[in-house]
Amino acid sequence: MPPQNLENLEKLGKLRREKPDQAEFDGLLRAGKRMLTDAQNANLSMESRFILGYDAAFSFAHAALRWKGYRAGDRYLVFQVLPFTVGKDDIRVLILCHDRRNQVTYEGHDVERQLVTDLNKEAQDLLSRISKLGLVQDASG
C-alpha cells in the first residue's frame, strides 16, 4: 500500500502526523477485543450488539492508523484509509455501518441481525490484520 496516499491526506489537513504510541495501540486493541466479545452476547439487544461491534471495528481501524503514525479527526476517514493501513480494500460493510450507527444512535432506527453478523465478521477480520502489524516501533510510516 503506497504511504503517499496517507501523506496526501495529511497535506490536505484530513490526517495529522503523530508519533505512534505502543501503550495507545495496545489499549485500542484491548478495548476493541472486549467490545467485540460483548457484541457477540446474544442476551443483548441487536442495537447494543451493533454499537459494540461498530465501536470494536472503529477501535481496530483507529489502532491501524495510529500504528502508521497518523491521527484523524473524522471517524469516517478512519475506515476509508483501511486500504492504506492494513490492506483492506473492501470496506463497504464498515461504511454502511458507520452510516447506520448514526441512524441508530441519533434517530432510533432498528438494526437487522444480518448486519450485526456482517459487522462482527468485519471487526474480526480487522483484528486479524492488525494483530499481524507487530510493535509500533516496527512501523515504517
N, C-alpha and C positions, 0 to 999 in steps of 0.2 A: 504494500500500500504506500503510495507516494506521500511522504510527510509534507510536501509543498502545499497540499490541499488544506491541511491544518494551519500551515503558515499563512496561506491566503486568507483564511477566516480570521486569523489574528490581525492581519493588515487591515481587514475590513472592520475591525472592532467587535467581531462576533465572539471571539475567543480571546483570552488573555493568558500570556505565558506565566506560569507559576511553578516553581521547583516542586517536583513530586515529593511526597512525604510518606514514608513507609507506614507509619502509625495510622495516618489517614486512610491510606489504601487498605490496610488490614481491617480497620474499623468499618469501612464501607462494605467489605466482603462479609465480615461477621454479621453486620446488620442485615444485609441482603439475604444471607443464608437463613437467619431467624425468620425474616418476613416470608421467604419462600416456603419454609416449613409450615408457618402459620397459615399461609394461603391455601395449603392443601388440607386444612382441617374441615372435614365435612360437617361439623357442628356449627360452623359459622354461616352467615348469610352469603349469598352469591356476591352481593355488593361488597361486603367486607373482604371476602376472598379475592375479589377483583382488585380492590385498592391495595391490599397487601402484596399481591402478585405484581401489580404495576410498580409499587414502591421498591420491591426487590429488584425488578428489571432496571429501574432507574438507578438504584444504588450500584448495581454491577456496571452499567454503562458509564456512570459517573466515575467509578473506580478506574475504568479503562482510560478515560480521558485524562484523569489525574496522573495515571502511570505514564502517559505520553508527555506530561508536563504542561497541561493546559487546564483552564477552568472556564466554564461557560455560565453566563447569567441566565440563559434560556433553557428550560427543561427540554423543550422540543429538540433543540440543537444537540443535546447530549445523545439522543437517539440517532439523529441524522448523520453524525460523524462516525457511527459504528463501522462503516466500511473502512475507515482510515485508522481506527483504534484497535479493532480486533478482527478485521477482515470479514465482517458480517454484512453481506450485500443485500440480503432480503430482510428489510426492516418494516415491511407493510403492516404486520400484526402489531408491532410496537407503536407505530404511528397511529394506527386505528385506536389502539388502547389509550394513547395519550389524549386523543380527541374525546373518546368515550369517558375517560376519567373526569374530564371537565363536566361532561353532561351528568355523570353520576353524582359528582361532588356538589355541583352548583345548581343542578336542575332536578335532581332526584330520579333520574332515569333508571330503569331496571337493566340488569346485565344477564346475558344468556350464558348458560352453563358451558357451551362450546367455546365461547370467547375466553372464559376463565381457564378452561383446559388449554387452549392455544397459548394464552399468555404465560401460564406456568411452564409450558414446554419451551417457549422462547426465553424465559428467565433462566431456566435450567441450561439451555444452550449458551447463554451469555456467561453463566458461572463456569461452565466447562472451558470456554475460550479464555476467560480471564485467569482461571487457575493455571493456565499454561504460560502466563506472562513472566512469572518469576518476580524477583525483588525489583523494586523501583530503581535501584542504582544501576540495574542492567538495561534500563530504558535508554535507547539512543536518541529519543525525541524526534 
